[in-house]
């Protein structure tokens, strides 16, 4: 198993949050503000940070575009795995 990490600041993560109901319908104009979201994101980051530190196989894509991250994962993880295990690409 490979864990893909995308680290970012709490502020940037909070800006991208989208609230949905149980049926995945977007909820507009919630009463809470960005400050509350940032506080919540900081809390979750602190809770999960230790768990992520213990993960042996991880790849951090922070600051990389999707294309660059995909190419790097293929070149540094998938191709070597296939070669080691005799799997053709």
Secondary structure, DSSP 8 states (H G I E B T S, - for coil): --EEE----HHHHHHH---B-TT--B--S-SS-HHHHHHHHHHHHHHHHHHHHT-SSEEE-TT--HHHHHHHHIIIIIHHHHHHTT---
